[in-house]
Amino acid sequence: MVKRHRMLGFLICIGLIAVFLGCASTPTREGTGEYIDDSAITTKVKAAIFNDPSLKVFQINVETFKGEVQLSGFVDSAQSVKKAGEVARGVNGVKSVKNNLIVK
């Protein structure tokens, strides 16, 4: 009976460790919490860009990985590239911005 309880306790511990490691992040993969945080940052950056009158007419794609925002797409001037980067940097939670916007 005691062996059975020890074995059950051991299996539960192994299961919990596996669950926690499955949610952990690695350099190339986000953890569950980071994924949720990055989704929120992406949404905030998209809203900030859309709410800026000088940028809302352009096709700007936003992706976030571990707090680093990447902007891609096309704009009509170098000033718009700079403005989009500034708007993205101004969003709470953004650690850095990779501005890959292209001037048409």
Biopython code that builds the backbone (N, CA, C, O; Angstrom):
import numpy as np
from Bio.PDB.StructureBuilder import StructureBuilder

atoms = [
    (1, "MET", "N", (0.815, -1.191, 0.000)),
    (1, "MET", "CA", (0.000, 0.000, 0.000)),
    (1, "MET", "C", (0.870, 1.272, 0.000)),
    (1, "MET", "O", (0.595, 2.225, -0.728)),
    (2, "VAL", "N", (1.915, 1.264, 0.824)),
    (2, "VAL", "CA", (2.811, 2.418, 0.898)),
    (2, "VAL", "C", (3.548, 2.588, -0.426)),
    (2, "VAL", "O", (3.743, 3.710, -0.894)),
    (3, "LYS", "N", (3.962, 1.456, -1.037)),
    (3, "LYS", "CA", (4.647, 1.537, -2.337)),
    (3, "LYS", "C", (3.735, 2.144, -3.393)),
    (3, "LYS", "O", (4.177, 2.921, -4.239)),
    (4, "ARG", "N", (2.468, 1.784, -3.336)),
    (4, "ARG", "CA", (1.505, 2.286, -4.313)),
    (4, "ARG", "C", (1.364, 3.804, -4.183)),
    (4, "ARG", "O", (1.315, 4.503, -5.195)),
    (5, "HIS", "N", (1.299, 4.325, -2.949)),
    (5, "HIS", "CA", (1.186, 5.768, -2.734)),
    (5, "HIS", "C", (2.455, 6.494, -3.171)),
    (5, "HIS", "O", (2.378, 7.578, -3.748)),
    (6, "ARG", "N", (3.606, 5.914, -2.907)),
    (6, "ARG", "CA", (4.862, 6.528, -3.356)),
    (6, "ARG", "C", (4.924, 6.581, -4.872)),
    (6, "ARG", "O", (5.307, 7.595, -5.455)),
    (7, "MET", "N", (4.540, 5.470, -5.508)),
    (7, "MET", "CA", (4.565, 5.415, -6.966)),
    (7, "MET", "C", (3.587, 6.436, -7.557)),
    (7, "MET", "O", (3.920, 7.119, -8.524)),
    (8, "LEU", "N", (2.402, 6.542, -6.992)),
    (8, "LEU", "CA", (1.418, 7.511, -7.462)),
    (8, "LEU", "C", (1.945, 8.936, -7.271)),
    (8, "LEU", "O", (1.814, 9.771, -8.166)),
    (9, "GLY", "N", (2.540, 9.214, -6.110)),
    (9, "GLY", "CA", (3.121, 10.537, -5.867)),
    (9, "GLY", "C", (4.237, 10.850, -6.842)),
    (9, "GLY", "O", (4.345, 11.973, -7.334)),
    (10, "PHE", "N", (5.078, 9.845, -7.123)),
    (10, "PHE", "CA", (6.166, 10.019, -8.082)),
    (10, "PHE", "C", (5.619, 10.323, -9.477)),
    (10, "PHE", "O", (6.128, 11.216, -10.154)),
    (11, "LEU", "N", (4.610, 9.610, -9.907)),
    (11, "LEU", "CA", (4.021, 9.831, -11.232)),
    (11, "LEU", "C", (3.364, 11.214, -11.329)),
    (11, "LEU", "O", (3.438, 11.865, -12.371)),
    (12, "ILE", "N", (2.735, 11.653, -10.261)),
    (12, "ILE", "CA", (2.128, 12.987, -10.256)),
    (12, "ILE", "C", (3.212, 14.054, -10.370)),
    (12, "ILE", "O", (3.052, 15.023, -11.111)),
    (13, "CYS", "N", (4.307, 13.883, -9.645)),
    (13, "CYS", "CA", (5.427, 14.838, -9.725)),
    (13, "CYS", "C", (6.005, 14.896, -11.136)),
    (13, "CYS", "O", (6.265, 15.980, -11.659)),
    (14, "ILE", "N", (6.203, 13.743, -11.746)),
    (14, "ILE", "CA", (6.725, 13.695, -13.116)),
    (14, "ILE", "C", (5.757, 14.397, -14.071)),
    (14, "ILE", "O", (6.181, 15.145, -14.953)),
    (15, "GLY", "N", (4.471, 14.157, -13.894)),
    (15, "GLY", "CA", (3.461, 14.797, -14.741)),
    (15, "GLY", "C", (3.475, 16.305, -14.590)),
    (15, "GLY", "O", (3.400, 17.025, -15.586)),
    (16, "LEU", "N", (3.569, 16.799, -13.361)),
    (16, "LEU", "CA", (3.610, 18.245, -13.134)),
    (16, "LEU", "C", (4.865, 18.879, -13.728)),
    (16, "LEU", "O", (4.801, 19.964, -14.306)),
    (17, "ILE", "N", (5.983, 18.217, -13.588)),
    (17, "ILE", "CA", (7.225, 18.726, -14.175)),
    (17, "ILE", "C", (7.097, 18.814, -15.691)),
    (17, "ILE", "O", (7.519, 19.800, -16.295)),
    (18, "ALA", "N", (6.522, 17.796, -16.301)),
    (18, "ALA", "CA", (6.335, 17.793, -17.759)),
    (18, "ALA", "C", (5.421, 18.933, -18.198)),
    (18, "ALA", "O", (5.674, 19.567, -19.222)),
    (19, "VAL", "N", (4.367, 19.198, -17.437)),
    (19, "VAL", "CA", (3.446, 20.295, -17.773)),
    (19, "VAL", "C", (4.161, 21.638, -17.682)),
    (19, "VAL", "O", (4.033, 22.474, -18.576)),
    (20, "PHE", "N", (4.914, 21.845, -16.604)),
    (20, "PHE", "CA", (5.607, 23.127, -16.448)),
    (20, "PHE", "C", (6.687, 23.319, -17.501)),
    (20, "PHE", "O", (6.869, 24.435, -17.989)),
    (21, "LEU", "N", (7.399, 22.281, -17.859)),
    (21, "LEU", "CA", (8.419, 22.405, -18.898)),
    (21, "LEU", "C", (7.786, 22.632, -20.263)),
    (21, "LEU", "O", (8.375, 23.300, -21.113)),
    (22, "GLY", "N", (6.613, 22.093, -20.481)),
    (22, "GLY", "CA", (5.910, 22.300, -21.749)),
    (22, "GLY", "C", (5.493, 23.739, -21.942)),
    (22, "GLY", "O", (5.346, 24.184, -23.080)),
    (23, "CYS", "N", (5.295, 24.485, -20.862)),
    (23, "CYS", "CA", (4.883, 25.881, -20.931)),
    (23, "CYS", "C", (6.070, 26.840, -20.883)),
    (23, "CYS", "O", (5.890, 28.047, -21.044)),
    (24, "ALA", "N", (7.271, 26.326, -20.667)),
    (24, "ALA", "CA", (8.450, 27.174, -20.553)),
    (24, "ALA", "C", (8.894, 27.670, -21.920)),
    (24, "ALA", "O", (8.647, 27.032, -22.943)),
    (25, "SER", "N", (9.549, 28.813, -21.916)),
    (25, "SER", "CA", (10.030, 29.359, -23.181)),
    (25, "SER", "C", (11.465, 28.908, -23.439)),
    (25, "SER", "O", (12.198, 28.527, -22.526)),
    (26, "THR", "N", (11.833, 28.968, -24.707)),
    (26, "THR", "CA", (13.199, 28.704, -25.139)),
    (26, "THR", "C", (13.614, 29.883, -26.005)),
    (26, "THR", "O", (12.781, 30.742, -26.292)),
    (27, "PRO", "N", (14.876, 29.958, -26.434)),
    (27, "PRO", "CA", (15.278, 31.091, -27.275)),
    (27, "PRO", "C", (14.498, 31.193, -28.596)),
    (27, "PRO", "O", (14.394, 32.278, -29.168)),
    (28, "THR", "N", (13.955, 30.079, -29.077)),
    (28, "THR", "CA", (13.242, 30.103, -30.360)),
    (28, "THR", "C", (11.747, 29.899, -30.220)),
    (28, "THR", "O", (11.026, 29.922, -31.218)),
    (29, "ARG", "N", (11.262, 29.697, -28.991)),
    (29, "ARG", "CA", (9.835, 29.431, -28.789)),
    (29, "ARG", "C", (9.354, 30.177, -27.560)),
    (29, "ARG", "O", (10.034, 30.207, -26.535)),
    (30, "GLU", "N", (8.170, 30.783, -27.667)),
    (30, "GLU", "CA", (7.593, 31.510, -26.561)),
    (30, "GLU", "C", (6.898, 30.562, -25.588)),
    (30, "GLU", "O", (6.401, 29.505, -25.976)),
    (31, "GLY", "N", (6.875, 30.955, -24.339)),
    (31, "GLY", "CA", (6.054, 30.264, -23.366)),
    (31, "GLY", "C", (4.619, 30.743, -23.514)),
    (31, "GLY", "O", (4.353, 31.693, -24.250)),
    (32, "THR", "N", (3.705, 30.100, -22.827)),
    (32, "THR", "CA", (2.289, 30.448, -22.936)),
    (32, "THR", "C", (2.036, 31.887, -22.522)),
    (32, "THR", "O", (1.324, 32.616, -23.214)),
    (33, "GLY", "N", (2.605, 32.302, -21.408)),
    (33, "GLY", "CA", (2.415, 33.672, -20.935)),
    (33, "GLY", "C", (2.992, 34.696, -21.891)),
    (33, "GLY", "O", (2.387, 35.741, -22.130)),
    (34, "GLU", "N", (4.156, 34.400, -22.436)),
    (34, "GLU", "CA", (4.779, 35.321, -23.405)),
    (34, "GLU", "C", (3.933, 35.430, -24.669)),
    (34, "GLU", "O", (3.807, 36.513, -25.239)),
    (35, "TYR", "N", (3.356, 34.322, -25.106)),
    (35, "TYR", "CA", (2.514, 34.344, -26.300)),
    (35, "TYR", "C", (1.318, 35.262, -26.083)),
    (35, "TYR", "O", (0.959, 36.044, -26.963)),
    (36, "ILE", "N", (0.709, 35.164, -24.914)),
    (36, "ILE", "CA", (-0.445, 36.017, -24.604)),
    (36, "ILE", "C", (-0.016, 37.477, -24.525)),
    (36, "ILE", "O", (-0.703, 38.352, -25.051)),
    (37, "ASP", "N", (1.116, 37.749, -23.870)),
    (37, "ASP", "CA", (1.627, 39.120, -23.779)),
    (37, "ASP", "C", (1.933, 39.685, -25.164)),
    (37, "ASP", "O", (1.593, 40.831, -25.459)),
    (38, "ASP", "N", (2.573, 38.884, -26.011)),
    (38, "ASP", "CA", (2.913, 39.343, -27.361)),
    (38, "ASP", "C", (1.671, 39.597, -28.201)),
    (38, "ASP", "O", (1.649, 40.524, -29.010)),
    (39, "SER", "N", (0.642, 38.788, -28.017)),
    (39, "SER", "CA", (-0.615, 39.021, -28.745)),
    (39, "SER", "C", (-1.224, 40.352, -28.342)),
    (39, "SER", "O", (-1.740, 41.085, -29.186)),
    (40, "ALA", "N", (-1.165, 40.666, -27.055)),
    (40, "ALA", "CA", (-1.695, 41.943, -26.573)),
    (40, "ALA", "C", (-0.873, 43.111, -27.119)),
    (40, "ALA", "O", (-1.435, 44.132, -27.516)),
    (41, "ILE", "N", (0.440, 42.969, -27.140)),
    (41, "ILE", "CA", (1.306, 44.028, -27.680)),
    (41, "ILE", "C", (1.005, 44.245, -29.157)),
    (41, "ILE", "O", (0.888, 45.386, -29.605)),
    (42, "THR", "N", (0.879, 43.156, -29.919)),
    (42, "THR", "CA", (0.573, 43.265, -31.349)),
    (42, "THR", "C", (-0.723, 44.039, -31.563)),
    (42, "THR", "O", (-0.792, 44.923, -32.417)),
    (43, "THR", "N", (-1.748, 43.702, -30.787)),
    (43, "THR", "CA", (-3.034, 44.383, -30.909)),
    (43, "THR", "C", (-2.911, 45.861, -30.579)),
    (43, "THR", "O", (-3.486, 46.697, -31.276)),
    (44, "LYS", "N", (-2.165, 46.202, -29.517)),
    (44, "LYS", "CA", (-1.981, 47.606, -29.134)),
    (44, "LYS", "C", (-1.225, 48.383, -30.201)),
    (44, "LYS", "O", (-1.573, 49.526, -30.498)),
    (45, "VAL", "N", (-0.188, 47.772, -30.785)),
    (45, "VAL", "CA", (0.587, 48.456, -31.831)),
    (45, "VAL", "C", (-0.281, 48.680, -33.064)),
    (45, "VAL", "O", (-0.256, 49.765, -33.645)),
    (46, "LYS", "N", (-1.050, 47.669, -33.473)),
    (46, "LYS", "CA", (-1.939, 47.823, -34.635)),
    (46, "LYS", "C", (-2.947, 48.943, -34.391)),
    (46, "LYS", "O", (-3.202, 49.754, -35.282)),
    (47, "ALA", "N", (-3.519, 48.991, -33.191)),
    (47, "ALA", "CA", (-4.487, 50.040, -32.872)),
    (47, "ALA", "C", (-3.831, 51.417, -32.884)),
    (47, "ALA", "O", (-4.412, 52.378, -33.389)),
    (48, "ALA", "N", (-2.625, 51.517, -32.333)),
    (48, "ALA", "CA", (-1.923, 52.803, -32.304)),
    (48, "ALA", "C", (-1.606, 53.282, -33.721)),
    (48, "ALA", "O", (-1.741, 54.469, -34.021)),
    (49, "ILE", "N", (-1.187, 52.368, -34.585)),
    (49, "ILE", "CA", (-0.893, 52.737, -35.976)),
    (49, "ILE", "C", (-2.169, 53.153, -36.692)),
    (49, "ILE", "O", (-2.175, 54.138, -37.431)),
    (50, "PHE", "N", (-3.251, 52.407, -36.479)),
    (50, "PHE", "CA", (-4.516, 52.734, -37.141)),
    (50, "PHE", "C", (-5.058, 54.072, -36.655)),
    (50, "PHE", "O", (-5.655, 54.820, -37.429)),
    (51, "ASN", "N", (-4.852, 54.378, -35.372)),
    (51, "ASN", "CA", (-5.365, 55.635, -34.813)),
    (51, "ASN", "C", (-4.534, 56.847, -35.193)),
    (51, "ASN", "O", (-4.965, 57.979, -34.974)),
    (52, "ASP", "N", (-3.359, 56.637, -35.754)),
    (52, "ASP", "CA", (-2.548, 57.757, -36.216)),
    (52, "ASP", "C", (-3.042, 58.152, -37.606)),
    (52, "ASP", "O", (-2.975, 57.342, -38.531)),
    (53, "PRO", "N", (-3.535, 59.375, -37.770)),
    (53, "PRO", "CA", (-4.129, 59.773, -39.057)),
    (53, "PRO", "C", (-3.173, 59.683, -40.250)),
    (53, "PRO", "O", (-3.613, 59.474, -41.381)),
    (54, "SER", "N", (-1.880, 59.839, -40.007)),
    (54, "SER", "CA", (-0.941, 59.808, -41.131)),
    (54, "SER", "C", (-0.570, 58.388, -41.544)),
    (54, "SER", "O", (0.068, 58.205, -42.581)),
    (55, "LEU", "N", (-0.955, 57.376, -40.760)),
    (55, "LEU", "CA", (-0.555, 55.997, -41.050)),
    (55, "LEU", "C", (-1.714, 55.052, -41.361)),
    (55, "LEU", "O", (-1.479, 53.969, -41.897)),
    (56, "LYS", "N", (-2.937, 55.418, -41.050)),
    (56, "LYS", "CA", (-4.040, 54.462, -41.135)),
    (56, "LYS", "C", (-4.355, 53.986, -42.555)),
    (56, "LYS", "O", (-5.001, 52.951, -42.720)),
    (57, "VAL", "N", (-3.921, 54.706, -43.566)),
    (57, "VAL", "CA", (-4.250, 54.306, -44.930)),
    (57, "VAL", "C", (-3.257, 53.297, -45.513)),
    (57, "VAL", "O", (-3.467, 52.809, -46.624)),
    (58, "PHE", "N", (-2.192, 52.978, -44.797)),
    (58, "PHE", "CA", (-1.161, 52.095, -45.322)),
    (58, "PHE", "C", (-1.344, 50.661, -44.855)),
    (58, "PHE", "O", (-2.004, 50.399, -43.849)),
    (59, "GLN", "N", (-0.758, 49.748, -45.591)),
    (59, "GLN", "CA", (-0.774, 48.335, -45.232)),
    (59, "GLN", "C", (0.479, 48.032, -44.424)),
    (59, "GLN", "O", (1.554, 47.810, -44.981)),
    (60, "ILE", "N", (0.326, 48.027, -43.105)),
    (60, "ILE", "CA", (1.448, 47.758, -42.211)),
    (60, "ILE", "C", (1.127, 46.507, -41.412)),
    (60, "ILE", "O", (0.120, 46.451, -40.707)),
    (61, "ASN", "N", (1.990, 45.502, -41.527)),
    (61, "ASN", "CA", (1.825, 44.263, -40.775)),
    (61, "ASN", "C", (2.660, 44.344, -39.502)),
    (61, "ASN", "O", (3.764, 44.889, -39.503)),
    (62, "VAL", "N", (2.120, 43.794, -38.417)),
    (62, "VAL", "CA", (2.790, 43.832, -37.114)),
    (62, "VAL", "C", (2.889, 42.408, -36.579)),
    (62, "VAL", "O", (1.896, 41.682, -36.524)),
    (63, "GLU", "N", (4.093, 42.022, -36.186)),
    (63, "GLU", "CA", (4.311, 40.735, -35.526)),
    (63, "GLU", "C", (5.170, 40.991, -34.291)),
    (63, "GLU", "O", (6.035, 41.866, -34.300)),
    (64, "THR", "N", (4.925, 40.219, -33.224)),
    (64, "THR", "CA", (5.668, 40.395, -31.979)),
    (64, "THR", "C", (6.192, 39.053, -31.498)),
    (64, "THR", "O", (5.463, 38.061, -31.491)),
    (65, "PHE", "N", (7.464, 39.024, -31.095)),
    (65, "PHE", "CA", (8.072, 37.830, -30.522)),
    (65, "PHE", "C", (8.919, 38.251, -29.335)),
    (65, "PHE", "O", (9.922, 38.948, -29.491)),
    (66, "LYS", "N", (8.512, 37.826, -28.154)),
    (66, "LYS", "CA", (9.221, 38.144, -26.908)),
    (66, "LYS", "C", (9.425, 39.643, -26.722)),
    (66, "LYS", "O", (10.498, 40.085, -26.313)),
    (67, "GLY", "N", (8.391, 40.422, -27.025)),
    (67, "GLY", "CA", (8.429, 41.862, -26.830)),
    (67, "GLY", "C", (9.068, 42.644, -27.954)),
    (67, "GLY", "O", (9.036, 43.875, -27.942)),
    (68, "GLU", "N", (9.653, 41.957, -28.934)),
    (68, "GLU", "CA", (10.260, 42.640, -30.079)),
    (68, "GLU", "C", (9.235, 42.715, -31.204)),
    (68, "GLU", "O", (8.749, 41.691, -31.684)),
    (69, "VAL", "N", (8.914, 43.928, -31.616)),
    (69, "VAL", "CA", (7.904, 44.159, -32.651)),
    (69, "VAL", "C", (8.590, 44.275, -34.003)),
    (69, "VAL", "O", (9.601, 44.963, -34.146)),
    (70, "GLN", "N", (8.024, 43.593, -34.990)),
    (70, "GLN", "CA", (8.529, 43.710, -36.360)),
    (70, "GLN", "C", (7.431, 44.317, -37.220)),
    (70, "GLN", "O", (6.312, 43.808, -37.286)),
    (71, "LEU", "N", (7.778, 45.414, -37.873)),
    (71, "LEU", "CA", (6.862, 46.075, -38.799)),
    (71, "LEU", "C", (7.272, 45.723, -40.222)),
    (71, "LEU", "O", (8.452, 45.780, -40.569)),
    (72, "SER", "N", (6.298, 45.361, -41.040)),
    (72, "SER", "CA", (6.579, 45.072, -42.448)),
    (72, "SER", "C", (5.418, 45.576, -43.288)),
    (72, "SER", "O", (4.317, 45.794, -42.782)),
    (73, "GLY", "N", (5.673, 45.757, -44.559)),
    (73, "GLY", "CA", (4.643, 46.249, -45.464)),
    (73, "GLY", "C", (5.175, 47.419, -46.274)),
    (73, "GLY", "O", (6.383, 47.631, -46.377)),
    (74, "PHE", "N", (4.236, 48.179, -46.850)),
    (74, "PHE", "CA", (4.599, 49.269, -47.753)),
    (74, "PHE", "C", (3.988, 50.582, -47.297)),
    (74, "PHE", "O", (2.834, 50.634, -46.870)),
    (75, "VAL", "N", (4.777, 51.640, -47.394)),
    (75, "VAL", "CA", (4.318, 53.006, -47.129)),
    (75, "VAL", "C", (4.820, 53.892, -48.266)),
    (75, "VAL", "O", (5.610, 53.454, -49.103)),
    (76, "ASP", "N", (4.354, 55.146, -48.289)),
    (76, "ASP", "CA", (4.719, 55.993, -49.431)),
    (76, "ASP", "C", (5.878, 56.950, -49.186)),
    (76, "ASP", "O", (6.287, 57.656, -50.108)),
    (77, "SER", "N", (6.424, 56.995, -47.958)),
    (77, "SER", "CA", (7.540, 57.922, -47.719)),
    (77, "SER", "C", (8.407, 57.435, -46.560)),
    (77, "SER", "O", (7.984, 56.633, -45.727)),
    (78, "ALA", "N", (9.624, 57.943, -46.540)),
    (78, "ALA", "CA", (10.546, 57.622, -45.449)),
    (78, "ALA", "C", (10.025, 58.200, -44.131)),
    (78, "ALA", "O", (10.283, 57.654, -43.059)),
    (79, "GLN", "N", (9.299, 59.297, -44.223)),
    (79, "GLN", "CA", (8.712, 59.910, -43.028)),
    (79, "GLN", "C", (7.673, 58.965, -42.400)),
    (79, "GLN", "O", (7.572, 58.889, -41.176)),
    (80, "SER", "N", (6.912, 58.257, -43.219)),
    (80, "SER", "CA", (5.937, 57.294, -42.711)),
    (80, "SER", "C", (6.620, 56.101, -42.048)),
    (80, "SER", "O", (6.120, 55.567, -41.058)),
    (81, "VAL", "N", (7.761, 55.683, -42.595)),
    (81, "VAL", "CA", (8.536, 54.595, -41.987)),
    (81, "VAL", "C", (8.973, 55.010, -40.587)),
    (81, "VAL", "O", (8.823, 54.253, -39.628)),
    (82, "LYS", "N", (9.509, 56.210, -40.482)),
    (82, "LYS", "CA", (9.978, 56.726, -39.191)),
    (82, "LYS", "C", (8.824, 56.868, -38.203)),
    (82, "LYS", "O", (8.941, 56.475, -37.043)),
    (83, "LYS", "N", (7.712, 57.429, -38.668)),
    (83, "LYS", "CA", (6.543, 57.652, -37.806)),
    (83, "LYS", "C", (5.993, 56.326, -37.275)),
    (83, "LYS", "O", (5.651, 56.233, -36.096)),
    (84, "ALA", "N", (5.904, 55.304, -38.122)),
    (84, "ALA", "CA", (5.396, 53.997, -37.688)),
    (84, "ALA", "C", (6.294, 53.399, -36.607)),
    (84, "ALA", "O", (5.802, 52.815, -35.642)),
    (85, "GLY", "N", (7.601, 53.543, -36.766)),
    (85, "GLY", "CA", (8.533, 53.059, -35.758)),
    (85, "GLY", "C", (8.371, 53.779, -34.436)),
    (85, "GLY", "O", (8.417, 53.159, -33.374)),
    (86, "GLU", "N", (8.180, 55.097, -34.499)),
    (86, "GLU", "CA", (7.981, 55.890, -33.285)),
    (86, "GLU", "C", (6.686, 55.486, -32.574)),
    (86, "GLU", "O", (6.653, 55.358, -31.350)),
    (87, "VAL", "N", (5.630, 55.290, -33.352)),
    (87, "VAL", "CA", (4.341, 54.896, -32.768)),
    (87, "VAL", "C", (4.471, 53.534, -32.085)),
    (87, "VAL", "O", (3.975, 53.342, -30.975)),
    (88, "ALA", "N", (5.136, 52.596, -32.748)),
    (88, "ALA", "CA", (5.307, 51.250, -32.178)),
    (88, "ALA", "C", (6.140, 51.305, -30.901)),
    (88, "ALA", "O", (5.809, 50.627, -29.929)),
    (89, "ARG", "N", (7.206, 52.092, -30.881)),
    (89, "ARG", "CA", (8.056, 52.209, -29.690)),
    (89, "ARG", "C", (7.305, 52.808, -28.510)),
    (89, "ARG", "O", (7.640, 52.547, -27.354)),
    (90, "GLY", "N", (6.285, 53.613, -28.806)),
    (90, "GLY", "CA", (5.513, 54.274, -27.759)),
    (90, "GLY", "C", (4.508, 53.377, -27.057)),
    (90, "GLY", "O", (3.893, 53.793, -26.075)),
    (91, "VAL", "N", (4.332, 52.161, -27.537)),
    (91, "VAL", "CA", (3.358, 51.247, -26.935)),
    (91, "VAL", "C", (3.985, 50.558, -25.732)),
    (91, "VAL", "O", (5.124, 50.095, -25.792)),
    (92, "ASN", "N", (3.237, 50.495, -24.650)),
    (92, "ASN", "CA", (3.708, 49.870, -23.420)),
    (92, "ASN", "C", (3.982, 48.375, -23.642)),
    (92, "ASN", "O", (3.144, 47.660, -24.190)),
    (93, "GLY", "N", (5.149, 47.918, -23.215)),
    (93, "GLY", "CA", (5.509, 46.506, -23.337)),
    (93, "GLY", "C", (6.440, 46.204, -24.494)),
    (93, "GLY", "O", (6.996, 45.108, -24.570)),
    (94, "VAL", "N", (6.619, 47.159, -25.400)),
    (94, "VAL", "CA", (7.503, 46.955, -26.546)),
    (94, "VAL", "C", (8.949, 47.128, -26.087)),
    (94, "VAL", "O", (9.318, 48.175, -25.555)),
    (95, "LYS", "N", (9.763, 46.092, -26.296)),
    (95, "LYS", "CA", (11.172, 46.143, -25.918)),
    (95, "LYS", "C", (12.030, 46.741, -27.023)),
    (95, "LYS", "O", (12.946, 47.516, -26.750)),
    (96, "SER", "N", (11.737, 46.386, -28.265)),
    (96, "SER", "CA", (12.468, 46.936, -29.413)),
    (96, "SER", "C", (11.595, 46.814, -30.648)),
    (96, "SER", "O", (10.602, 46.088, -30.658)),
    (97, "VAL", "N", (11.987, 47.543, -31.696)),
    (97, "VAL", "CA", (11.226, 47.535, -32.948)),
    (97, "VAL", "C", (12.183, 47.275, -34.105)),
    (97, "VAL", "O", (13.199, 47.953, -34.254)),
    (98, "LYS", "N", (11.838, 46.273, -34.925)),
    (98, "LYS", "CA", (12.530, 46.033, -36.192)),
    (98, "LYS", "C", (11.632, 46.630, -37.271)),
    (98, "LYS", "O", (10.553, 46.107, -37.549)),
    (99, "ASN", "N", (12.075, 47.702, -37.861)),
    (99, "ASN", "CA", (11.258, 48.400, -38.835)),
    (99, "ASN", "C", (11.676, 47.971, -40.246)),
    (99, "ASN", "O", (12.656, 48.472, -40.797)),
    (100, "ASN", "N", (10.915, 47.039, -40.811)),
    (100, "ASN", "CA", (11.192, 46.539, -42.161)),
    (100, "ASN", "C", (10.206, 47.070, -43.186)),
    (100, "ASN", "O", (9.924, 46.406, -44.184)),
    (101, "LEU", "N", (9.679, 48.266, -42.943)),
    (101, "LEU", "CA", (8.751, 48.873, -43.893)),
    (101, "LEU", "C", (9.503, 49.298, -45.150)),
    (101, "LEU", "O", (10.659, 49.714, -45.085)),
    (102, "ILE", "N", (8.843, 49.190, -46.274)),
    (102, "ILE", "CA", (9.438, 49.523, -47.569)),
    (102, "ILE", "C", (8.688, 50.697, -48.187)),
    (102, "ILE", "O", (7.458, 50.718, -48.198)),
    (103, "VAL", "N", (9.427, 51.663, -48.696)),
    (103, "VAL", "CA", (8.831, 52.815, -49.368)),
    (103, "VAL", "C", (8.514, 52.423, -50.802)),
    (103, "VAL", "O", (9.391, 51.953, -51.527)),
    (104, "LYS", "N", (7.262, 52.613, -51.217)),
    (104, "LYS", "CA", (6.848, 52.287, -52.605)),
    (104, "LYS", "C", (7.361, 53.329, -53.563)),
    (104, "LYS", "O", (7.121, 53.234, -54.766)),
]
sb = StructureBuilder()
sb.init_structure("model")
sb.init_model(0)
sb.init_chain("A")
sb.init_seg("    ")
for serial, (resi, resn, name, xyz) in enumerate(atoms, 1):
    if name == "N":
        sb.init_residue(resn, " ", resi, " ")
    sb.init_atom(name, np.array(xyz, "f"), 0.0, 1.0, " ", f" {name:<3s}", serial, name[0])
structure = sb.get_structure()
